[in-house]
Amino acid sequence: MTKHFVKGFLLGSLTTLGAVAGSIFAFKKTVIEPQEAYDNKIEENRRRANRKSHAAHQG
């Protein structure tokens, strides 16, 4: 009986850890990475506008 309990407990723990890891990975892919890409795009546009501004005022 103890053997079945330990086996079930370990299997349940591994399953729970797998579910948590999967949800964290999915959250990262759907929320974090798109936000980072958006921030990079905004930063690149800011740099491009800054270069254009400086180039327009060169003598």
N, C-alpha and C positions, 0 to 999 in steps of 0.2 A: 504494500500500500504506500509506503514512504517513497519507494522507487518511482511509482506513478506520479506522485505529487511533485517530486523534484523534477521529473521529466516534463511535466505539464507547466510547472513554474518557469523553467528555463525556456521552453518553447514560447510561452506567453510573453516573457520578458523580451526575447529576441524579436518577436512579432511587433511588440509595442515600440521597441527601439527602431525597427525598420520603418514603421508608420511615421514616427516622429521625424526621422531623417528624410523620408520622402516628402513630408509636408514642408520641411525647412527648405529643401532643394527646390520644390515647386514655387514656394514664396519668393525665393531668390530669383528664379527665372522669370516670374511674371511681374514682380514689383521692383526689385532692386536693380536688376540689369537694365530694364527700359529707362528708369530714372537716371542712371549713370550715363546712358547713351544720350538722353535728352540734355543733361548738363554739359556733356562734352560738345554737343552741337551748338549750344548757346555760347559756350566759351570760344569755340572756333569762330562763330559769327562776330563775337565781340572783338576778337583779334583782327579779323578781316576788316571790320569797320574802322578800327583804330589805324591800321596800315593805310587804308584809303584816305582817312582824314589827314594823316601826316603827308601823304604823297600829294594831296591837293594843295598843300600850303608850302611846297618847295619852290621858292623863288619864282 
